[in-house]
Amino acid sequence: MSKHLVIIGNGIAGVTTARHVRNRDSEMKVTIISKESGHFFSRPALMYIFMGHMRYQDTKPYEDWFWAKNRIDLINATVQKIDADHKSLLLEDGKTVRYDTLVVATGSKSNTFGWPGQDLPGVQGLYSLQDVELLEANAKNAGRAVIVGGGLIGIELAEMLLSRNIAITILIREDAYWNNILPSDEAELVGRHIEEHGIDLRRATNLKEILAGEDGRVRAVMTEDGEEIPCQIVGLTPGVHPNIDLVQNSGIETNHGVLVNEYLETNLPDVYAAGDCVEIKAAMEGERSRFEQLWYTGKMHGEVLAKTITGERTKYERGIWYNSAKFLDIEYQTYGFVSHQPRPGETSLYWEHPEGRHCARIVYKTDSHEVVGFSFFGIRYRHRVCERWLREKRTVEYVLENLGEGNFDPEFFKQYESEIVSKFNLQNPGANLKLKRRKGLFRRLFA
């Protein structure tokens, strides 16, 4: 009799696990349980549904018939309890589902910090499909929204509400936007860009409480400085945390997330975890456990885990860090490690265009000049090229001379490589680096 794999959660980590297990094992029974949606959809596309750029059905990577054809069973339900001793799951309707192998892929939840009024109608986070549906209702007849917290979720919510002509105030406790991740120059650039879009960005401002109106809905927020800001929507976006409510008291070991080793194995046999909910334990003494709450890492978790589940025990190795996002209409990319604060033994080359909408940072070791990280705003660079430079431990001089190889912008977009090289030469008298020119597509075709 074939074994039964059950996956709790139909996000990128859970679905990738199911797909790759099916590709490697045609006999294993595979079931995905999720209440959020009937079918897997692209979570990064949620904002485009709200903005009218896409329909929900357009965000589903696979046709609805895909699952039955590949014999992946879908159960639209909430799991109430994990009984690891008897290898069974209790569903909200009282039914039970038995498993031989279990994957917990329950994702994240929006952070809240116990603010008075945080449960009022009109107050919400932004993570799930249900959150977008709730925002549709909350946005009706709303004139102003207050977003509490910065980062990528906050700026997504701001862009969504701007598309409905809703005025926005953003409260951040830091002195600059997302400066716990971004170096100060980039954080200031993002802050200016936000304000250029007419958003009221309040720096170093903390929320005290959320106030209700006579109808019981949110009517305003109160800051710790005593200022009252009227609004009809409050978006709570101070980050997310692993969704581990289900696994607590199940015997599965947790800390801030579901604790797993480098093989994504929990402390219980035949129980694994993947995606946003996991906390990967430190492999060596002195290191810290880590969280990887990104789409591409969730996909990698699923690919590796499928090998282990089908008999090829495989260690998860993330490789070179990468992330990309968009701050309104400025694209952001980062590769390797770019710290928000300078680290000992590292030097940073920072270039910014006078108009303040394009910048590049290259971080390298002071002694060897080996590049350890890149970040770009408003300039697109090729993932494979930047990753190769980091993997090959190229020097900053090599990277700068070959910078044109990495540029991903279209043929007739303005190129900034020569200005970046000039900035390095200015900072390092005697360097005299020269950018190696590449033939563009037009010239290659007609040379």
Backbone hydrogen bonds, N-H to C=O, Kabsch-Sander energy under -0.5 kcal/mol:
donor,donor_aa,acceptor,acceptor_aa,energy
5,L,3,K,-0.6
5,L,29,K,-3.3
6,V,4,H,-0.5
6,V,101,T,-2.6
7,I,31,T,-2.8
8,I,103,V,-2.7
9,G,7,I,-0.8
9,G,33,I,-2.8
15,V,11,G,-2.6
16,T,12,I,-1.9
17,T,13,A,-1.9
18,A,14,G,-2.2
19,R,15,V,-2.7
20,H,16,T,-2.4
21,V,17,T,-2.3
22,R,18,A,-2.3
23,N,19,R,-2.0
24,R,20,H,-1.5
25,D,21,V,-2.3
29,K,3,K,-2.6
30,V,71,R,-0.7
31,T,5,L,-2.4
32,I,73,D,-2.9
33,I,7,I,-2.8
34,S,75,I,-2.3
42,S,59,T,-2.0
43,R,41,F,-0.9
45,A,42,S,-1.4
46,L,43,R,-2.1
48,Y,45,A,-0.8
49,I,45,A,-1.2
49,I,46,L,-0.6
50,F,46,L,-1.6
51,M,47,M,-1.9
52,G,49,I,-1.1
53,H,48,Y,-1.9
54,M,48,Y,-1.7
58,D,55,R,-1.1
59,T,55,R,-0.6
59,T,56,Y,-1.8
60,K,57,Q,-0.8
66,F,63,E,-1.9
67,W,64,D,-0.6
69,K,65,W,-2.2
70,N,66,F,-1.9
71,R,68,A,-1.4
72,I,67,W,-2.9
73,D,30,V,-2.6
73,D,71,R,-0.6
75,I,32,I,-2.7
76,N,74,L,-0.5
77,A,75,I,-1.3
80,Q,78,T,-0.5
80,Q,90,L,-3.2
81,K,90,L,-1.5
83,D,81,K,-0.6
83,D,88,S,-2.9
84,A,82,I,-0.9
87,K,83,D,-0.6
88,S,83,D,-1.9
89,L,97,V,-2.3
90,L,81,K,-2.6
91,L,89,L,-0.6
91,L,95,K,-3.2
92,E,78,T,-1.8
94,G,91,L,-1.9
97,V,89,L,-2.1
99,Y,87,K,-2.3
100,D,4,H,-2.9
101,T,4,H,-2.1
102,L,270,D,-2.8
103,V,6,V,-2.3
104,V,272,Y,-2.7
105,A,8,I,-2.3
105,A,103,V,-0.7
109,K,241,H,-2.6
111,N,239,G,-2.6
118,Q,115,W,-1.9
120,L,117,G,-1.8
123,V,120,L,-1.8
124,Q,234,V,-2.4
132,V,128,S,-1.4
133,E,129,L,-2.0
134,L,130,Q,-2.4
135,L,131,D,-2.2
136,E,132,V,-1.8
137,A,133,E,-1.3
138,N,134,L,-2.6
139,A,135,L,-2.4
140,K,136,E,-0.6
140,K,137,A,-0.8
142,A,139,A,-1.7
145,A,167,A,-2.7
146,V,233,I,-2.5
147,I,169,T,-3.0
148,V,146,V,-0.5
148,V,235,G,-3.3
149,G,147,I,-0.7
149,G,171,L,-2.8
154,G,150,G,-1.0
155,I,151,G,-1.5
156,E,152,L,-1.8
157,L,153,I,-2.4
158,A,154,G,-2.1
159,E,155,I,-2.1
160,M,156,E,-2.3
161,L,157,L,-2.4
162,L,158,A,-2.4
163,S,159,E,-1.4
164,R,161,L,-1.4
165,N,162,L,-2.0
166,I,161,L,-1.9
167,A,143,G,-2.1
167,A,165,N,-0.5
169,T,145,A,-2.2
170,I,200,D,-2.6
171,L,147,I,-2.9
172,I,170,I,-0.6
172,I,202,R,-2.5
177,Y,187,A,-0.6
179,N,176,A,-1.4
181,I,178,W,-1.9
182,L,178,W,-2.9
187,A,183,P,-2.4
188,E,184,S,-2.4
189,L,185,D,-2.1
190,V,186,E,-2.5
191,G,187,A,-2.2
192,R,188,E,-2.5
193,H,189,L,-2.1
194,I,190,V,-2.4
195,E,191,G,-2.0
196,E,192,R,-2.1
197,H,193,H,-0.8
197,H,194,I,-0.9
198,G,195,E,-2.0
199,I,194,I,-1.4
200,D,168,I,-2.5
201,L,199,I,-1.1
202,R,170,I,-3.3
202,R,200,D,-0.7
203,R,201,L,-0.8
204,A,174,E,-3.2
205,T,172,I,-2.9
205,T,202,R,-0.5
208,K,222,M,-2.9
209,E,222,M,-1.7
210,I,116,P,-3.1
211,L,220,A,-2.9
213,G,217,R,-3.3
216,G,213,G,-1.7
218,V,121,P,-2.3
219,R,211,L,-2.8
220,A,211,L,-1.3
221,V,229,I,-1.9
222,M,209,E,-3.0
223,T,227,E,-2.5
224,E,206,N,-2.4
226,G,223,T,-2.0
229,I,221,V,-2.8
229,I,227,E,-0.5
231,C,219,R,-2.0
232,Q,144,R,-2.7
233,I,144,R,-1.1
234,V,122,G,-2.4
235,G,146,V,-2.5
236,L,124,Q,-3.0
236,L,234,V,-0.6
237,T,148,V,-2.5
237,T,235,G,-0.9
239,G,237,T,-1.3
241,H,109,K,-2.7
243,N,107,G,-2.7
244,I,242,P,-1.2
248,Q,244,I,-1.2
250,S,247,V,-1.8
252,I,247,V,-0.6
255,N,257,G,-2.6
258,V,277,C,-2.7
259,L,253,E,-1.8
259,L,257,G,-0.6
260,V,279,E,-2.0
261,N,265,E,-1.8
264,L,261,N,-2.2
266,T,271,V,-2.2
271,V,268,L,-1.5
272,Y,102,L,-2.9
273,A,264,L,-1.7
274,A,104,V,-2.1
277,C,274,A,-0.5
278,V,275,G,-1.6
279,E,258,V,-2.7
280,I,290,R,-2.6
281,K,260,V,-2.8
281,K,279,E,-0.6
287,E,284,M,-1.8
290,R,280,I,-2.0
294,L,292,E,-1.1
298,G,294,L,-2.0
299,K,295,W,-1.9
300,M,296,Y,-1.9
301,H,297,T,-2.6
302,G,298,G,-2.0
303,E,299,K,-2.0
304,V,300,M,-2.4
305,L,301,H,-2.8
306,A,302,G,-2.0
307,K,303,E,-0.9
307,K,304,V,-0.5
308,T,304,V,-1.6
309,I,305,L,-2.7
310,T,306,A,-1.5
311,G,308,T,-1.6
312,E,307,K,-3.1
313,R,311,G,-0.7
316,Y,262,E,-3.7
317,E,315,K,-0.6
323,N,334,T,-1.9
325,A,332,Y,-2.2
327,F,330,I,-3.0
328,L,326,K,-0.9
329,D,327,F,-0.7
330,I,327,F,-1.6
331,E,329,D,-0.5
332,Y,325,A,-2.8
333,Q,376,F,-2.1
334,T,323,N,-2.3
335,Y,374,F,-2.3
336,G,321,W,-2.3
337,F,372,V,-2.4
338,V,336,G,-0.5
346,E,343,R,-1.6
347,T,364,Y,-3.3
349,L,362,I,-2.8
350,Y,348,S,-0.6
351,W,360,A,-2.7
353,H,358,H,-2.7
356,G,353,H,-2.3
359,C,377,F,-2.2
360,A,351,W,-2.5
361,R,375,S,-2.6
362,I,349,L,-2.3
363,V,373,G,-2.7
364,Y,347,T,-3.0
365,K,370,E,-2.7
366,T,345,G,-2.3
369,H,365,K,-1.9
371,V,394,R,-2.8
372,V,363,V,-3.0
373,G,363,V,-1.5
374,F,335,Y,-2.4
375,S,361,R,-1.9
376,F,333,Q,-2.6
377,F,359,C,-2.5
378,G,331,E,-2.7
381,Y,379,I,-0.5
382,R,406,G,-3.4
386,C,382,R,-2.4
387,E,383,H,-2.7
388,R,384,R,-2.0
389,W,385,V,-2.4
390,L,386,C,-1.9
391,R,387,E,-2.7
392,E,388,R,-2.8
393,K,390,L,-1.0
394,R,389,W,-2.5
396,V,369,H,-2.0
399,V,395,T,-2.5
400,L,396,V,-2.5
401,E,397,E,-2.2
402,N,398,Y,-1.5
403,L,400,L,-1.2
405,E,402,N,-1.8
406,G,403,L,-1.3
407,N,403,L,-0.7
407,N,404,G,-0.5
408,F,380,R,-3.4
409,D,380,R,-0.7
413,F,410,P,-1.9
420,I,416,Y,-1.9
421,V,417,E,-2.5
422,S,418,S,-2.3
423,K,419,E,-1.9
424,F,420,I,-1.7
425,N,421,V,-2.4
426,L,422,S,-2.3
427,Q,423,K,-1.9
428,N,424,F,-1.8
431,A,428,N,-2.4
436,K,401,E,-3.2
437,R,435,L,-0.5
444,R,440,G,-2.7
445,L,441,L,-2.2
446,F,442,F,-1.6
447,A,443,R,-1.4
